């Protein structure tokens, strides 16, 4: 039972971090809040096209961190405690 509660806390924390990042990206579109919520880290790796004749696929991985990510993490820790 203890493991399920711990796992739920991690999921709550992760959800808050992701929602905080989305909110940070949203606030980047407004001129008054854009400087506060600018991306601190923006890193990505992209393989546009891998072609094996019968199979074709692509892969993209990106990481964005901003003030919303930090605030979401703090809220997630507070909610999960």
N, C-alpha and C positions, 0 to 999 in steps of 0.2 A: 504494500500500500504506500509506503514511504517513497518508493521509486516513481510511482505514478504521479504523486504530488510534485516531486522534483522535476519530472519531465514536463508537467503542465506549466510550471514556473518558467522553464526555459522557453517553451513555446510562447508564453505571454511576453517574455522579454524580447524574443526575436520578432514577434508581431509588432510590438511597440517601436522597435528600431526601424523596421521596414516602413511602417506608417509614418514615422518621423521623417525618414528620408523622402518619402513621397510628398509630405507637407513642405519640406525644405525645397524640393524641386518646384512645387506649386508657387511658393513665395518668391522664387527667383524670377518669375514673370512680371512682377510689379516693381516699378522703379524705386519706390521707397524702401522696400524690404530686400531687394536684390543684393545690395552690398553685404547685408548681414548673413544671408543664406547662400552665399556663393559656395561652390564646391571647393573643399579643402584638398580632397584627393579625388582624382578622376583618372582611373586606369582601366584599360581594356585590352582584350586579346580577341582577334577576329580571324577566323578561317572562313572566307566567303564561300568557297566552293571546293569540295573534294569529290572527284568523279572517278568511279570504279566501273565504268561502262554500264553495268546493270543497276548500279546504285549511286545516287548523287545526294550529298548532304552538305550542310554548313554548320558552323559552331561559332557562337559569340558569348564571351564572358566579360562582364564589366563591373566595376566597383566605383560607387560614388559615395563620398562622405561629405556632409555639410552640417550646419548648426542644427538642422532638424533631426539628423541622425543622433547627435549628442543628446538633444532634448528627449527624443524618443527612448534612448537608452536609460536616461535618468528616470523618466516616467515608468518604464518597464521594470526597473529595479525597485521603485517605490511600490508599484502594484504587486509585484511578485514576492515581496517580503512577507 
